[in-house]
Amino acid sequence: MTVGFVMIKVHSGGELQAYNKLKNVSDVVEIYQIFGEFDLIVKIVGDDFESIANIVVHKIRTIDEVIDTKTITGMEI
């Protein structure tokens, strides 16, 4: 199992819409609003690093309100 923490920047005022869309992404297991350079952070789980990349590119970055992401990945040891 591989885990990714994705920090997400959204358009001003788009936090709630992005949050609600992220709740419907099956690979997202946790979502938090944060303050600073990014607006949301999500925890995603995949089989490997490639699946984490696919989730970010095809399921998170395609949300209209999302303008930038930064991903930190890790895996169980």
N, C-alpha and C positions, 0 to 999 in steps of 0.2 A: 504494500500500500504506500502511495506517495501522497504527501500533503502539500497544498499550496496555500499561502496567505496572499491575497490579492488586495492591494490598496487601490482604491478607485476614486478618480476625480470626475465629478459630474458638472453639467451646466448649472449655473446659479439657479436655485429654486427647484432643481430636479432630483433632490435627494429622495423624497418620498416615492416618486414614480420609479426611480431606479431600484430602490429598496423592494418595492412590491414586485417588480419584474424579476429581481434576483431570487426572491422567495420561491419562484416557480422553476428555477433551475435545479434539477434533481441532484447535481453534483455539489451544490452549495449546502454546507452543513451548519454554518453559523454566519450571521451578518451583524455588524455593529456600525453605528455612526461614530465617526471620529472627527477631531478638529485639527486644523493645520493645513498642510499642503494638499492632503487628500480628504475626501468626505466620508467614504465608507471603507470598511475592511471586511473581507469575506474569507472564510476557510473553505477550501474545496478539497475533495478527495478523489484520487484517480488510481489507476493500476500502475502507472509509471510516469516518468517525466513527459513523455510524448502526449499522454492523455491529459495531463495538466495543461500543457501548451494548447491542445485542441479546445479544452474547456474555455480557457481565457480568450483565445482568438475567435472561436465560433459561437460561444454562448454568452460571454460577458462583454467583449468589445463591440458586439453587434447591437447592444442595447442603445437606443437613440440618445439617452441622456449622458452616456459615458463618453468622456473626452480624453481620458488618459488612465493607464494602469501601470502598476509596478508589482511584480510578482516575486515572492520569496518561496523557494521550495525546500522540502526536506523529505526524509523517508524514515520509517521505523528501523531501529537497529536491534 
